[in-house]
């Protein structure tokens, strides 16, 4: 059983942008690799990935989960892979909530968009979503508190 549960940031309109990116924008091979890495690494290590090649702290409750290497590094035989030497460089920006939850805030394919400005934009987007999520958590806690008050 995984130590951490992964949840997707959901905006006020009900959209889950990281989930949409995973399911609609990534190729099936990249989706499979990222899913494997999230299950085997992120769900087991949580924010502790920041002490490894898989992550780094960005401050203010935000950290980066990163996957880099080649397709062949992650998908081993006997499963046939069309391009095992194809490089990959994926980023997901996360927040650890409590002891058991990893909130996925933003993600992108850094190999397809390697510029520093794109990375900065994605980090700022993740920070904005984290602020919105925290505000929603505070509002929900206040609503529960009001219902419990006599």
Z-matrix of the N, CA and C atoms (Angstrom, degrees):
N
C 1 1.455
C 2 1.527 1 109.38
N 3 1.314 2 116.08 1 134.19
C 4 1.461 3 121.92 2 -177.88
C 5 1.530 4 110.55 3 -66.26
N 6 1.315 5 115.41 4 145.29
C 7 1.463 6 120.81 5 178.75
C 8 1.524 7 112.07 6 -75.03
N 9 1.326 8 116.95 7 -29.51
C 10 1.462 9 121.52 8 -177.17
C 11 1.524 10 110.34 9 -122.45
N 12 1.311 11 115.06 10 149.88
C 13 1.455 12 122.22 11 174.14
C 14 1.520 13 107.95 12 -103.85
N 15 1.304 14 116.77 13 134.86
C 16 1.461 15 121.35 14 177.49
C 17 1.521 16 108.66 15 -95.35
N 18 1.331 17 115.83 16 132.12
C 19 1.457 18 121.03 17 173.84
C 20 1.526 19 108.48 18 -127.74
N 21 1.299 20 115.29 19 154.40
C 22 1.462 21 121.46 20 -178.93
C 23 1.524 22 109.61 21 -102.74
N 24 1.327 23 115.94 22 135.68
C 25 1.459 24 120.49 23 172.40
C 26 1.523 25 108.28 24 -58.52
N 27 1.337 26 115.56 25 135.24
C 28 1.466 27 121.14 26 177.24
C 29 1.525 28 107.93 27 -122.56
N 30 1.326 29 116.42 28 125.67
C 31 1.466 30 119.56 29 -179.72
C 32 1.530 31 110.32 30 -79.78
N 33 1.331 32 116.36 31 177.77
C 34 1.468 33 120.77 32 -176.54
C 35 1.521 34 112.88 33 -62.84
N 36 1.318 35 116.83 34 -24.92
C 37 1.461 36 120.52 35 178.23
C 38 1.519 37 113.53 36 -85.34
N 39 1.341 38 117.04 37 -1.14
C 40 1.459 39 121.37 38 179.40
C 41 1.518 40 114.78 39 91.54
N 42 1.337 41 117.45 40 -0.10
C 43 1.467 42 121.10 41 179.65
C 44 1.525 43 109.93 42 -76.26
N 45 1.314 44 115.91 43 140.02
C 46 1.460 45 122.85 44 173.56
C 47 1.523 46 107.09 45 -113.25
N 48 1.352 47 117.77 46 90.54
C 49 1.465 48 121.07 47 -170.72
C 50 1.528 49 114.98 48 -60.63
N 51 1.318 50 118.39 49 -36.38
C 52 1.468 51 119.04 50 179.87
C 53 1.526 52 109.74 51 -71.01
N 54 1.321 53 116.88 52 -41.01
C 55 1.464 54 120.08 53 177.12
C 56 1.527 55 110.57 54 -61.04
N 57 1.328 56 115.83 55 -43.58
C 58 1.474 57 120.46 56 178.59
C 59 1.527 58 110.25 57 -61.76
N 60 1.327 59 117.54 58 -43.96
C 61 1.470 60 121.46 59 178.02
C 62 1.529 61 110.43 60 -59.01
N 63 1.330 62 116.14 61 -45.95
C 64 1.468 63 120.37 62 -179.91
C 65 1.525 64 112.13 63 -61.75
N 66 1.314 65 116.63 64 -45.17
C 67 1.462 66 120.21 65 -171.86
C 68 1.519 67 114.33 66 -87.74
N 69 1.337 68 117.52 67 -25.07
C 70 1.463 69 119.35 68 -174.85
C 71 1.523 70 114.61 69 -111.38
N 72 1.316 71 117.76 70 -25.45
C 73 1.460 72 119.15 71 -173.74
C 74 1.526 73 114.33 72 -107.21
N 75 1.313 74 117.70 73 -30.96
C 76 1.467 75 119.42 74 179.51
C 77 1.523 76 110.60 75 -80.34
N 78 1.314 77 115.84 76 148.48
C 79 1.464 78 120.28 77 175.11
C 80 1.530 79 108.69 78 -67.37
N 81 1.320 80 117.56 79 159.48
C 82 1.466 81 119.59 80 177.97
C 83 1.532 82 112.87 81 -56.30
N 84 1.329 83 117.56 82 -37.45
C 85 1.470 84 120.39 83 -179.90
C 86 1.526 85 110.34 84 -66.90
N 87 1.335 86 117.50 85 -47.44
C 88 1.465 87 120.23 86 179.43
C 89 1.527 88 111.20 87 -64.86
N 90 1.316 89 116.71 88 -38.10
C 91 1.467 90 121.28 89 177.16
C 92 1.526 91 110.13 90 -60.53
N 93 1.306 92 115.81 91 -43.43
C 94 1.465 93 120.76 92 -179.84
C 95 1.523 94 111.15 93 -64.64
N 96 1.323 95 116.55 94 -43.34
C 97 1.464 96 120.83 95 179.86
C 98 1.523 97 110.57 96 -64.78
N 99 1.316 98 116.58 97 -46.35
C 100 1.456 99 119.84 98 -179.12
C 101 1.526 100 110.67 99 -64.87
N 102 1.319 101 117.36 100 -40.45
C 103 1.463 102 120.55 101 176.56
C 104 1.518 103 111.38 102 -60.50
N 105 1.325 104 116.20 103 -44.05
C 106 1.463 105 121.02 104 177.65
C 107 1.526 106 110.23 105 -60.67
N 108 1.332 107 117.02 106 -47.46
C 109 1.466 108 121.16 107 -178.50
C 110 1.529 109 111.45 108 -64.10
N 111 1.322 110 116.99 109 -39.19
C 112 1.465 111 118.94 110 178.44
C 113 1.528 112 110.46 111 -66.21
N 114 1.328 113 117.05 112 -41.33
C 115 1.469 114 120.28 113 179.19
C 116 1.520 115 112.45 114 -67.60
N 117 1.312 116 116.57 115 -46.41
C 118 1.463 117 121.01 116 -172.80
C 119 1.528 118 114.29 117 -84.89
N 120 1.316 119 117.28 118 -27.41
C 121 1.464 120 120.02 119 -175.87
C 122 1.530 121 111.17 120 -112.61
N 123 1.322 122 117.58 121 -61.88
C 124 1.464 123 120.84 122 -173.44
C 125 1.527 124 112.21 123 -63.47
N 126 1.321 125 118.10 124 -43.78
C 127 1.463 126 119.96 125 -179.49
C 128 1.521 127 112.29 126 -71.03
N 129 1.296 128 117.84 127 -21.62
C 130 1.463 129 120.62 128 177.95
C 131 1.524 130 112.37 129 -89.73
N 132 1.329 131 116.87 130 -40.89
C 133 1.466 132 120.98 131 -173.43
C 134 1.522 133 113.89 132 -97.01
N 135 1.326 134 117.39 133 -25.73
C 136 1.457 135 119.58 134 -176.94
C 137 1.512 136 110.95 135 58.62
N 138 1.315 137 116.20 136 -137.93
C 139 1.463 138 121.00 137 -177.92
C 140 1.533 139 111.99 138 -66.45
N 141 1.319 140 117.78 139 -16.06
C 142 1.467 141 120.60 140 177.77
C 143 1.525 142 112.86 141 -66.60
N 144 1.324 143 118.28 142 -9.11
C 145 1.471 144 119.29 143 173.46
C 146 1.521 145 110.21 144 -59.91
N 147 1.337 146 115.98 145 -20.46
C 148 1.467 147 119.94 146 -177.81
C 149 1.523 148 112.35 147 -66.73
N 150 1.297 149 118.12 148 -14.82
C 151 1.456 150 121.01 149 174.97
C 152 1.515 151 112.39 150 -93.00
N 153 1.333 152 116.95 151 10.74
C 154 1.463 153 121.57 152 -176.19
C 155 1.525 154 110.18 153 -130.91
N 156 1.334 155 115.18 154 -178.31
C 157 1.466 156 120.46 155 176.59
C 158 1.532 157 112.31 156 -67.08
N 159 1.329 158 117.29 157 -12.29
C 160 1.462 159 121.27 158 -175.00
C 161 1.524 160 114.88 159 -89.96
N 162 1.322 161 118.44 160 -2.95
C 163 1.454 162 116.58 161 -177.55
C 164 1.505 163 114.51 162 -162.80
N 165 1.335 164 113.25 163 169.34
C 166 1.464 165 119.82 164 172.77
C 167 1.515 166 108.71 165 -157.79
N 168 1.330 167 114.46 166 146.60
C 169 1.458 168 121.90 167 177.38
C 170 1.516 169 109.98 168 -72.89
N 171 1.315 170 116.86 169 139.53
C 172 1.462 171 121.84 170 176.67
C 173 1.524 172 111.47 171 -114.34
N 174 1.321 173 117.46 172 -4.80
C 175 1.456 174 121.98 173 178.18
C 176 1.514 175 113.13 174 91.16
N 177 1.328 176 114.41 175 158.68
C 178 1.468 177 122.37 176 177.33
C 179 1.526 178 112.94 177 55.65
N 180 1.327 179 116.34 178 38.54
C 181 1.461 180 120.56 179 175.42
C 182 1.515 181 115.68 180 83.87
N 183 1.319 182 116.97 181 5.77
C 184 1.464 183 121.12 182 -177.59
C 185 1.526 184 109.62 183 -110.71
N 186 1.329 185 115.85 184 137.54
C 187 1.460 186 119.59 185 172.25
C 188 1.516 187 109.91 186 -138.31
N 189 1.324 188 113.69 187 160.94
C 190 1.459 189 121.83 188 -176.44
C 191 1.525 190 108.99 189 -106.94
N 192 1.332 191 116.41 190 131.10
C 193 1.465 192 122.56 191 171.07
C 194 1.514 193 105.97 192 -105.20
N 195 1.328 194 116.94 193 124.24
C 196 1.460 195 119.61 194 -174.15
C 197 1.527 196 111.64 195 -127.96
N 198 1.300 197 113.34 196 140.51
C 199 1.458 198 122.29 197 177.67
C 200 1.514 199 106.82 198 -121.86
N 201 1.323 200 115.81 199 124.23
C 202 1.462 201 119.51 200 178.23
C 203 1.521 202 108.96 201 -144.26
N 204 1.300 203 114.63 202 154.33
C 205 1.456 204 121.46 203 -178.88
C 206 1.513 205 109.43 204 139.55
N 207 1.322 206 115.43 205 -144.26
C 208 1.458 207 120.74 206 176.42
C 209 1.522 208 108.68 207 -122.02
N 210 1.306 209 115.14 208 161.55
C 211 1.458 210 120.56 209 177.45
C 212 1.526 211 109.68 210 -54.89
N 213 1.324 212 116.48 211 -42.25
C 214 1.460 213 121.16 212 -179.20
C 215 1.520 214 114.11 213 -63.96
N 216 1.337 215 117.31 214 -22.85
C 217 1.466 216 120.49 215 176.65
C 218 1.520 217 111.20 216 -66.17
N 219 1.318 218 116.66 217 -27.73
C 220 1.457 219 121.04 218 -173.72
C 221 1.518 220 113.89 219 -107.69
N 222 1.315 221 117.25 220 -30.78
C 223 1.463 222 120.46 221 -179.74
C 224 1.518 223 107.72 222 -111.35
N 225 1.307 224 114.73 223 112.23
C 226 1.464 225 121.00 224 -178.20
C 227 1.517 226 110.04 225 -99.14
N 228 1.303 227 115.76 226 158.62
C 229 1.458 228 120.74 227 175.68
C 230 1.511 229 108.04 228 -62.68
N 231 1.298 230 121.31 229 153.56
C 232 1.445 231 129.49 230 19.11
C 233 1.523 232 114.47 231 -89.32
N 234 1.328 233 118.76 232 4.72
C 235 1.460 234 120.09 233 179.57
C 236 1.523 235 108.67 234 -76.34
N 237 1.338 236 118.21 235 120.23
C 238 1.465 237 119.48 236 -179.38
C 239 1.531 238 111.36 237 -69.77
N 240 1.312 239 115.24 238 136.53
C 241 1.460 240 121.81 239 178.97
C 242 1.518 241 107.19 240 -124.29
N 243 1.342 242 117.79 241 127.94
C 244 1.463 243 119.87 242 -175.93
C 245 1.527 244 114.08 243 -60.30
N 246 1.324 245 117.90 244 -42.77
C 247 1.471 246 121.91 245 -177.22
C 248 1.524 247 110.37 246 -132.96
N 249 1.327 248 118.50 247 79.65
C 250 1.463 249 119.50 248 -175.81
C 251 1.529 250 113.79 249 -63.81
N 252 1.339 251 118.04 250 -21.36
C 253 1.464 252 120.59 251 179.50
C 254 1.528 253 112.95 252 -91.41
N 255 1.333 254 116.83 253 1.18
C 256 1.465 255 120.54 254 178.33
C 257 1.528 256 109.22 255 -62.71
N 258 1.332 257 115.80 256 129.49
C 259 1.461 258 120.65 257 -179.07
C 260 1.524 259 110.56 258 -79.39
N 261 1.335 260 114.49 259 153.81
C 262 1.449 261 119.90 260 175.22
C 263 1.521 262 109.72 261 -141.97
N 264 1.316 263 114.75 262 148.09
C 265 1.457 264 122.51 263 -177.84
C 266 1.532 265 106.36 264 -153.33
N 267 1.321 266 115.76 265 92.65
C 268 1.462 267 121.37 266 -175.67
C 269 1.523 268 109.92 267 -112.68
N 270 1.324 269 115.88 268 146.79
C 271 1.459 270 122.04 269 179.30
C 272 1.524 271 109.74 270 -130.66
N 273 1.330 272 114.95 271 135.90
C 274 1.460 273 121.14 272 170.55
C 275 1.526 274 106.37 273 -130.86
N 276 1.317 275 115.78 274 133.54
C 277 1.458 276 121.46 275 179.97
C 278 1.522 277 108.26 276 -102.09
N 279 1.335 278 115.13 277 129.78
C 280 1.459 279 121.80 278 -167.02
C 281 1.527 280 112.23 279 -131.94
N 282 1.331 281 113.69 280 165.43
C 283 1.463 282 122.34 281 173.99
C 284 1.522 283 107.25 282 -136.74
N 285 1.333 284 117.06 283 131.13
C 286 1.461 285 121.20 284 175.43
C 287 1.521 286 107.93 285 -88.47
N 288 1.319 287 116.33 286 123.01
C 289 1.464 288 122.09 287 -178.22
C 290 1.520 289 108.40 288 -113.67
N 291 1.311 290 116.30 289 120.13
C 292 1.457 291 119.84 290 -177.85
C 293 1.522 292 109.86 291 65.18
N 294 1.305 293 115.80 292 -150.65
C 295 1.463 294 120.29 293 -177.56
C 296 1.516 295 113.28 294 -96.22
N 297 1.326 296 118.02 295 -10.23
C 298 1.459 297 118.50 296 -167.39
C 299 1.517 298 116.51 297 -135.01
N 300 1.325 299 119.53 298 0.63
C 301 1.461 300 120.33 299 -172.89
C 302 1.526 301 110.93 300 -122.09
N 303 1.323 302 115.79 301 133.35
C 304 1.463 303 122.39 302 173.06
C 305 1.526 304 106.78 303 -113.19
N 306 1.327 305 116.00 304 119.41
C 307 1.459 306 122.61 305 179.77
C 308 1.525 307 108.76 306 -96.14
N 309 1.338 308 116.80 307 122.68
C 310 1.464 309 122.04 308 179.15
C 311 1.523 310 108.61 309 -90.63
N 312 1.336 311 116.21 310 119.85
C 313 1.463 312 121.94 311 -171.35
C 314 1.518 313 114.50 312 -105.09
N 315 1.316 314 117.90 313 -37.22
C 316 1.470 315 121.91 314 -178.40
C 317 1.522 316 107.91 315 -159.69
N 318 1.332 317 116.09 316 158.40
C 319 1.455 318 120.12 317 177.91
C 320 1.514 319 110.69 318 -161.48
N 321 1.329 320 114.97 319 155.26
C 322 1.467 321 118.90 320 176.53
C 323 1.520 322 110.18 321 -161.94
N 324 1.328 323 114.42 322 166.18
C 325 1.460 324 123.16 323 177.70
C 326 1.525 325 107.17 324 -92.94
N 327 1.317 326 116.34 325 102.96
C 328 1.467 327 120.64 326 -175.91
C 329 1.522 328 111.70 327 -69.96
N 330 1.313 329 117.95 328 -27.08
C 331 1.463 330 120.17 329 177.97
C 332 1.527 331 110.19 330 -66.65
N 333 1.323 332 116.97 331 -37.78
C 334 1.467 333 121.23 332 178.76
C 335 1.528 334 111.73 333 -75.88
N 336 1.334 335 116.88 334 -25.58
C 337 1.471 336 122.78 335 -177.53
C 338 1.526 337 109.19 336 -137.38
N 339 1.335 338 118.42 337 74.84
C 340 1.464 339 120.76 338 -171.12
C 341 1.530 340 116.74 339 -80.28
N 342 1.310 341 118.95 340 -1.99
C 343 1.466 342 119.74 341 -173.34
C 344 1.529 343 112.12 342 -68.48
N 345 1.315 344 115.42 343 148.45
C 346 1.462 345 121.59 344 176.94
C 347 1.524 346 110.17 345 -62.78
N 348 1.322 347 116.97 346 -36.41
C 349 1.468 348 119.13 347 -179.31
C 350 1.533 349 110.82 348 -64.32
N 351 1.327 350 117.89 349 -35.99
C 352 1.476 351 119.95 350 177.37
C 353 1.521 352 109.91 351 -65.91
N 354 1.330 353 116.48 352 -43.41
C 355 1.465 354 119.70 353 178.32
C 356 1.530 355 109.84 354 -60.73
N 357 1.325 356 116.98 355 -46.18
C 358 1.464 357 120.84 356 179.71
C 359 1.526 358 111.24 357 -60.90
N 360 1.326 359 116.78 358 -40.01
C 361 1.465 360 121.43 359 178.39
C 362 1.528 361 110.71 360 -62.81
N 363 1.324 362 116.72 361 -43.88
C 364 1.468 363 120.85 362 -179.66
C 365 1.527 364 111.30 363 -66.32
N 366 1.332 365 116.82 364 -39.13
C 367 1.465 366 120.37 365 178.19
C 368 1.522 367 109.90 366 -64.99
N 369 1.318 368 117.17 367 -44.19
C 370 1.472 369 120.10 368 178.87
C 371 1.529 370 110.90 369 -64.08
N 372 1.320 371 117.15 370 -38.63
C 373 1.463 372 121.05 371 176.15
C 374 1.531 373 110.44 372 -61.28
N 375 1.330 374 116.39 373 -43.58
C 376 1.469 375 120.58 374 178.14
C 377 1.527 376 110.50 375 -62.45
N 378 1.330 377 117.22 376 -41.36
C 379 1.474 378 120.68 377 178.49
C 380 1.535 379 110.80 378 -63.39
N 381 1.310 380 116.53 379 -41.92
C 382 1.461 381 121.12 380 178.97
C 383 1.537 382 110.28 381 -62.88
N 384 1.319 383 116.60 382 -43.92
C 385 1.469 384 120.43 383 178.92
C 386 1.523 385 110.99 384 -66.51
N 387 1.327 386 116.96 385 -36.85
C 388 1.462 387 119.92 386 178.05
C 389 1.529 388 110.23 387 -64.38
N 390 1.325 389 117.61 388 -42.45
C 391 1.473 390 120.39 389 177.05
C 392 1.529 391 110.42 390 -60.65
N 393 1.319 392 116.99 391 -43.89
C 394 1.468 393 120.99 392 179.12
C 395 1.527 394 110.74 393 -63.14
N 396 1.316 395 116.73 394 -41.64
C 397 1.464 396 121.12 395 -179.99
C 398 1.529 397 110.34 396 -64.18
N 399 1.339 398 116.64 397 -44.55
C 400 1.469 399 120.38 398 179.82
C 401 1.527 400 111.08 399 -63.12
N 402 1.310 401 116.81 400 -40.04
C 403 1.460 402 120.81 401 177.26
C 404 1.531 403 110.26 402 -61.99
N 405 1.315 404 116.57 403 -43.09
C 406 1.464 405 120.70 404 176.79
C 407 1.519 406 112.15 405 -62.01
N 408 1.336 407 117.02 406 -38.49
C 409 1.465 408 121.28 407 177.63
C 410 1.529 409 110.88 408 -63.88
N 411 1.343 410 116.35 409 -42.44
C 412 1.473 411 120.40 410 178.91
C 413 1.522 412 110.79 411 -63.45
N 414 1.322 413 116.07 412 -44.30
C 415 1.472 414 119.76 413 179.84
C 416 1.526 415 111.15 414 -62.81
N 417 1.320 416 116.29 415 -41.47
C 418 1.467 417 120.22 416 179.51
C 419 1.525 418 110.64 417 -64.93
N 420 1.332 419 117.04 418 -40.89
C 421 1.465 420 120.69 419 179.08
C 422 1.527 421 110.81 420 -64.91
N 423 1.333 422 117.27 421 -40.26
C 424 1.473 423 120.55 422 177.91
C 425 1.522 424 110.66 423 -64.00
N 426 1.319 425 116.92 424 -41.40
C 427 1.464 426 120.72 425 179.96
C 428 1.524 427 110.62 426 -62.70
N 429 1.320 428 117.59 427 -41.63
C 430 1.465 429 121.62 428 178.46
C 431 1.521 430 109.55 429 -65.75
N 432 1.325 431 116.50 430 -42.55
C 433 1.459 432 121.41 431 -179.99
C 434 1.530 433 111.03 432 -61.59
N 435 1.317 434 117.40 433 -41.99
C 436 1.466 435 121.44 434 179.17
C 437 1.526 436 111.53 435 -64.51
N 438 1.318 437 116.54 436 -37.71
C 439 1.471 438 120.04 437 179.77
C 440 1.520 439 111.53 438 -68.25
N 441 1.329 440 117.16 439 -30.12
C 442 1.470 441 120.93 440 -178.84
C 443 1.520 442 112.33 441 -81.65
N 444 1.324 443 117.30 442 -22.49
C 445 1.469 444 120.89 443 -178.92
C 446 1.522 445 110.07 444 -72.02
N 447 1.362 446 116.39 445 135.57
C 448 1.476 447 119.11 446 179.96
C 449 1.503 448 112.32 447 -73.99
